[in-house]
């Protein structure tokens, strides 16, 4: 989402470079199979193949796996 202005950890956003991302959060490791950076904090970042800048930020929340998620009962 090119126009998204939010910041992960108040510093990483769409357009951040790989170097900036790793400097801010060193827990990211690259998953060659999925072709994303992932953190044990439940964050996945996909880079733009042409610019090598952050393109997508996905955040996993454990509540997604509960049967009450759709009811927002968590």
KOLVOZA-737808 format. One record per atom (N, C-alpha, C): residue number from 1; residue in three letters; atom name; x, y negated, z. Coordinates in nm, 3 decimals, m for minus. Atoms other than C-alpha are relative to their C-alpha. Layout:
<guses>
NUM | ALA | CA | X | Y | Z;
...
</guses>
This chain:
<guses>
1 | UNK | N | 0.084 | 0.118 | 0.000;
1 | UNK | CA | 0.000 | 0.000 | 0.000;
1 | UNK | C | 0.089 | m0.124 | 0.000;
2 | UNK | N | m0.092 | 0.111 | 0.015;
2 | UNK | CA | 0.204 | m0.289 | m0.129;
2 | UNK | C | m0.033 | m0.121 | 0.086;
3 | UNK | N | 0.040 | 0.120 | m0.074;
3 | UNK | CA | 0.003 | m0.555 | 0.055;
3 | UNK | C | m0.010 | 0.021 | 0.150;
4 | UNK | N | 0.008 | m0.027 | m0.143;
4 | UNK | CA | 0.011 | m0.385 | 0.395;
4 | UNK | C | 0.111 | m0.075 | 0.073;
5 | UNK | N | m0.097 | 0.084 | m0.071;
5 | UNK | CA | 0.185 | m0.614 | 0.645;
5 | UNK | C | 0.039 | 0.054 | 0.137;
6 | UNK | N | m0.032 | m0.056 | m0.130;
6 | UNK | CA | 0.192 | m0.395 | 0.957;
6 | UNK | C | 0.143 | 0.051 | 0.007;
7 | UNK | N | m0.138 | m0.043 | m0.021;
7 | UNK | CA | 0.524 | m0.289 | 1.105;
7 | UNK | C | 0.002 | 0.120 | 0.096;
8 | UNK | N | m0.023 | m0.116 | m0.085;
8 | UNK | CA | 0.619 | 0.049 | 1.247;
8 | UNK | C | 0.110 | m0.035 | 0.098;
9 | UNK | N | m0.095 | 0.038 | m0.106;
9 | UNK | CA | 0.803 | 0.006 | 1.578;
9 | UNK | C | 0.029 | m0.150 | m0.005;
10 | UNK | N | m0.006 | 0.146 | 0.013;
10 | UNK | CA | 0.741 | m0.366 | 1.512;
10 | UNK | C | 0.110 | m0.050 | m0.092;
11 | UNK | N | m0.112 | 0.042 | 0.085;
11 | UNK | CA | 1.025 | m0.367 | 1.255;
11 | UNK | C | 0.004 | 0.063 | m0.138;
12 | UNK | N | m0.009 | m0.070 | 0.128;
12 | UNK | CA | 0.986 | m0.113 | 0.971;
12 | UNK | C | m0.131 | m0.019 | m0.074;
13 | UNK | N | 0.121 | 0.023 | 0.079;
13 | UNK | CA | 0.743 | m0.205 | 0.696;
13 | UNK | C | 0.020 | 0.039 | m0.145;
14 | UNK | N | m0.009 | m0.024 | 0.143;
14 | UNK | CA | 0.665 | m0.151 | 0.331;
14 | UNK | C | 0.104 | m0.097 | m0.057;
15 | UNK | N | m0.106 | 0.082 | 0.058;
15 | UNK | CA | 0.971 | m0.274 | 0.144;
15 | UNK | C | 0.131 | 0.007 | 0.078;
16 | UNK | N | m0.124 | m0.015 | m0.076;
16 | UNK | CA | 1.223 | m0.201 | 0.421;
16 | UNK | C | 0.093 | 0.097 | m0.074;
17 | UNK | N | m0.095 | m0.090 | 0.065;
17 | UNK | CA | 1.540 | m0.035 | 0.295;
17 | UNK | C | 0.023 | 0.124 | 0.087;
18 | UNK | N | m0.034 | m0.121 | m0.074;
18 | UNK | CA | 1.652 | 0.313 | 0.395;
18 | UNK | C | 0.099 | m0.033 | 0.111;
19 | UNK | N | m0.101 | 0.039 | m0.099;
19 | UNK | CA | 1.949 | 0.157 | 0.574;
19 | UNK | C | m0.064 | m0.071 | 0.119;
20 | UNK | N | 0.070 | 0.072 | m0.108;
20 | UNK | CA | 1.725 | m0.080 | 0.775;
20 | UNK | C | m0.080 | 0.097 | 0.086;
21 | UNK | N | 0.084 | m0.097 | m0.070;
21 | UNK | CA | 1.489 | 0.205 | 0.864;
21 | UNK | C | 0.084 | 0.084 | 0.096;
22 | UNK | N | m0.084 | m0.087 | m0.083;
22 | UNK | CA | 1.769 | 0.428 | 0.995;
22 | UNK | C | 0.071 | m0.077 | 0.111;
23 | UNK | N | m0.063 | 0.084 | m0.103;
23 | UNK | CA | 1.931 | 0.140 | 1.184;
23 | UNK | C | m0.099 | m0.026 | 0.115;
24 | UNK | N | 0.104 | 0.029 | m0.099;
24 | UNK | CA | 1.602 | 0.066 | 1.363;
24 | UNK | C | m0.041 | 0.127 | 0.074;
25 | UNK | N | 0.047 | m0.125 | m0.060;
25 | UNK | CA | 1.502 | 0.429 | 1.425;
25 | UNK | C | 0.086 | 0.117 | m0.050;
26 | UNK | N | m0.096 | m0.102 | 0.040;
26 | UNK | CA | 1.776 | 0.690 | 1.418;
26 | UNK | C | m0.056 | 0.143 | 0.007;
27 | UNK | N | 0.056 | m0.135 | m0.010;
27 | UNK | CA | 1.540 | 0.986 | 1.479;
27 | UNK | C | m0.048 | 0.055 | m0.134;
28 | UNK | N | 0.046 | m0.048 | 0.130;
28 | UNK | CA | 1.447 | 1.008 | 1.109;
28 | UNK | C | 0.100 | 0.096 | m0.061;
29 | UNK | N | m0.080 | m0.093 | 0.078;
29 | UNK | CA | 1.575 | 1.306 | 0.914;
29 | UNK | C | m0.072 | 0.022 | m0.133;
30 | UNK | N | 0.060 | m0.017 | 0.133;
30 | UNK | CA | 1.521 | 1.368 | 0.545;
30 | UNK | C | m0.039 | 0.144 | m0.023;
31 | UNK | N | 0.050 | m0.132 | 0.034;
31 | UNK | CA | 1.307 | 1.666 | 0.446;
31 | UNK | C | 0.006 | 0.014 | m0.152;
32 | UNK | N | m0.023 | m0.016 | 0.144;
32 | UNK | CA | 1.433 | 1.774 | 0.103;
32 | UNK | C | m0.122 | 0.060 | m0.072;
33 | UNK | N | 0.113 | m0.066 | 0.063;
33 | UNK | CA | 1.131 | 1.996 | 0.034;
33 | UNK | C | m0.117 | m0.096 | m0.018;
34 | UNK | N | 0.113 | 0.094 | 0.005;
34 | UNK | CA | 0.865 | 1.734 | 0.117;
34 | UNK | C | 0.039 | m0.134 | m0.062;
35 | UNK | N | m0.054 | 0.125 | 0.053;
35 | UNK | CA | 1.089 | 1.448 | m0.006;
35 | UNK | C | m0.050 | m0.121 | 0.079;
36 | UNK | N | 0.038 | 0.109 | m0.090;
36 | UNK | CA | 1.003 | 1.232 | 0.295;
36 | UNK | C | 0.097 | m0.004 | 0.117;
37 | UNK | N | m0.071 | 0.014 | m0.127;
37 | UNK | CA | 1.180 | 1.099 | 0.602;
37 | UNK | C | m0.100 | 0.031 | 0.109;
38 | UNK | N | 0.092 | m0.029 | m0.110;
38 | UNK | CA | 1.028 | 1.237 | 0.919;
38 | UNK | C | 0.070 | m0.014 | 0.134;
39 | UNK | N | m0.049 | 0.021 | m0.134;
39 | UNK | CA | 1.067 | 1.167 | 1.286;
39 | UNK | C | m0.076 | 0.093 | 0.094;
40 | UNK | N | 0.068 | m0.082 | m0.098;
40 | UNK | CA | 0.989 | 1.386 | 1.584;
40 | UNK | C | m0.104 | m0.081 | 0.078;
41 | UNK | N | 0.101 | 0.086 | m0.063;
41 | UNK | CA | 0.774 | 1.091 | 1.694;
41 | UNK | C | m0.132 | 0.003 | m0.076;
42 | UNK | N | 0.123 | m0.014 | 0.075;
42 | UNK | CA | 0.509 | 1.195 | 1.440;
42 | UNK | C | m0.015 | m0.098 | m0.115;
43 | UNK | N | 0.004 | 0.098 | 0.108;
43 | UNK | CA | 0.603 | 0.951 | 1.164;
43 | UNK | C | 0.065 | 0.060 | m0.125;
44 | UNK | N | m0.053 | m0.044 | 0.129;
44 | UNK | CA | 0.659 | 1.028 | 0.796;
44 | UNK | C | 0.010 | m0.122 | m0.091;
45 | UNK | N | m0.020 | 0.115 | 0.088;
45 | UNK | CA | 0.803 | 0.777 | 0.551;
45 | UNK | C | 0.043 | 0.049 | m0.138;
46 | UNK | N | m0.035 | m0.030 | 0.138;
46 | UNK | CA | 0.811 | 0.808 | 0.175;
46 | UNK | C | 0.062 | m0.124 | m0.062;
47 | UNK | N | m0.071 | 0.111 | 0.063;
47 | UNK | CA | 1.053 | 0.595 | m0.020;
47 | UNK | C | m0.040 | m0.012 | m0.147;
48 | UNK | N | 0.020 | 0.023 | 0.143;
48 | UNK | CA | 0.998 | 0.441 | m0.364;
48 | UNK | C | 0.123 | 0.054 | m0.072;
49 | UNK | N | m0.112 | m0.065 | 0.069;
49 | UNK | CA | 1.212 | 0.647 | m0.603;
49 | UNK | C | 0.087 | m0.099 | m0.077;
50 | UNK | N | m0.077 | 0.096 | 0.079;
50 | UNK | CA | 1.319 | 0.344 | m0.806;
50 | UNK | C | 0.078 | m0.099 | 0.086;
51 | UNK | N | m0.064 | 0.104 | m0.081;
51 | UNK | CA | 1.402 | 0.095 | m0.530;
51 | UNK | C | 0.063 | 0.053 | 0.128;
52 | UNK | N | m0.045 | m0.062 | m0.125;
52 | UNK | CA | 1.471 | 0.333 | m0.238;
52 | UNK | C | m0.041 | m0.083 | 0.122;
53 | UNK | N | 0.060 | 0.075 | m0.111;
53 | UNK | CA | 1.255 | 0.109 | m0.017;
53 | UNK | C | m0.124 | 0.074 | 0.048;
54 | UNK | N | 0.119 | m0.064 | m0.057;
54 | UNK | CA | 0.973 | 0.220 | 0.212;
54 | UNK | C | m0.122 | m0.030 | m0.087;
55 | UNK | N | 0.121 | 0.013 | 0.082;
55 | UNK | CA | 0.660 | 0.285 | 0.008;
55 | UNK | C | m0.124 | 0.037 | 0.080;
56 | UNK | N | 0.112 | m0.049 | m0.079;
56 | UNK | CA | 0.433 | 0.477 | 0.249;
56 | UNK | C | 0.046 | 0.031 | 0.141;
57 | UNK | N | m0.025 | m0.038 | m0.139;
57 | UNK | CA | 0.422 | 0.516 | 0.626;
57 | UNK | C | m0.123 | 0.077 | 0.047;
58 | UNK | N | 0.109 | m0.083 | m0.052;
58 | UNK | CA | 0.210 | 0.799 | 0.768;
58 | UNK | C | 0.031 | 0.034 | 0.145;
59 | UNK | N | m0.016 | m0.030 | m0.141;
59 | UNK | CA | 0.156 | 0.854 | 1.137;
59 | UNK | C | m0.093 | 0.115 | 0.036;
60 | UNK | N | 0.076 | m0.117 | m0.044;
60 | UNK | CA | 0.046 | 1.190 | 1.273;
60 | UNK | C | m0.043 | m0.020 | 0.145;
61 | UNK | N | 0.046 | 0.002 | m0.138;
61 | UNK | CA | m0.170 | 1.193 | 1.582;
61 | UNK | C | m0.053 | 0.139 | 0.033;
62 | UNK | N | 0.040 | m0.137 | m0.035;
62 | UNK | CA | m0.222 | 1.525 | 1.764;
62 | UNK | C | m0.151 | 0.020 | 0.006;
63 | UNK | N | 0.146 | m0.010 | m0.009;
63 | UNK | CA | m0.593 | 1.450 | 1.805;
63 | UNK | C | m0.062 | 0.046 | m0.131;
64 | UNK | N | 0.052 | m0.047 | 0.128;
64 | UNK | CA | m0.636 | 1.528 | 1.434;
64 | UNK | C | m0.030 | 0.149 | 0.002;
65 | UNK | N | 0.015 | m0.145 | m0.005;
65 | UNK | CA | m0.609 | 1.895 | 1.523;
65 | UNK | C | m0.108 | 0.048 | 0.098;
66 | UNK | N | 0.103 | m0.042 | m0.095;
66 | UNK | CA | m0.890 | 1.894 | 1.779;
66 | UNK | C | m0.136 | 0.005 | m0.068;
67 | UNK | N | 0.133 | m0.013 | 0.061;
67 | UNK | CA | m1.245 | 1.996 | 1.701;
67 | UNK | C | m0.086 | m0.123 | 0.025;
68 | UNK | N | 0.079 | 0.119 | m0.031;
68 | UNK | CA | m1.375 | 1.671 | 1.855;
68 | UNK | C | 0.050 | m0.126 | m0.070;
69 | UNK | N | m0.055 | 0.118 | 0.065;
69 | UNK | CA | m1.174 | 1.441 | 1.629;
69 | UNK | C | m0.107 | m0.079 | m0.076;
70 | UNK | N | 0.102 | 0.068 | 0.080;
70 | UNK | CA | m1.463 | 1.363 | 1.394;
70 | UNK | C | m0.102 | m0.075 | 0.085;
71 | UNK | N | 0.093 | 0.067 | m0.091;
71 | UNK | CA | m1.679 | 1.264 | 1.692;
71 | UNK | C | 0.068 | m0.112 | 0.078;
72 | UNK | N | m0.081 | 0.098 | m0.073;
72 | UNK | CA | m1.400 | 1.038 | 1.821;
72 | UNK | C | m0.009 | 0.025 | 0.151;
73 | UNK | N | 0.008 | m0.040 | m0.140;
73 | UNK | CA | m1.423 | 1.231 | 2.146;
73 | UNK | C | 0.137 | 0.048 | 0.047;
74 | UNK | N | m0.136 | m0.032 | m0.042;
74 | UNK | CA | m1.056 | 1.217 | 2.242;
74 | UNK | C | 0.056 | m0.120 | 0.063;
</guses>
